[in-house]
Amino acid sequence: MKVTRGDLVKLALDGRFEVIVHGCNCQCAMGAGIAKTIKQVFPEAYKADLATAKGSRAKLGTLSTANVERNGRKLTIVNGYTQFHWRGSGVQVDYDAVRSVMRRVKESYSERAIGYAKIGAGLAKGDWSIISAIIDEELAGEDHTLVEYEP
């Protein structure tokens, strides 16, 4: 895993990535964290989220996607369903779902520049050391970069 500092969305708009992945809950909210920013900047990604079954546990580990074009650049936004809900205390991320999401990302977007934030380790309260190991295993051999947020 490569690591850089900056704003994932801005870097994607600047052409640094062809695919960006973020973690979503299964409630079709996209109301906080990077999901909220993605919803605002890429409403197509929110529309893809709304096309899924709200509140379905079957979404865990799956993806919805939006292909967008901005400033002549094509970009795929991946909504990865890595947590069921955002409410409650304790860890909200589902590590098996993270694994499944990343496996699907590799299957669908191999050989493309992939960027992501600390999926599941922020508002979902997951352990980044576990999540990063999963991502490294599932995206082995791919061009993938963690973007640590820095405005």
Buried (B, 14 or more C-beta within 10 A) or exposed (E): EEEEEBBBBEBBBEBBBBBBBBBBBBBBBBEEBBBEBBBEBBEBBBEBBEEBEEEBEEBBBBBBBBEBEEEEBEBBBBBBBBBBEBEEEEBBBBBEBBBBBBBBBBEEBEEBBBBBBBBBBBBBBBEBEBBBEBBBEBBEEBBBBBBEBEE
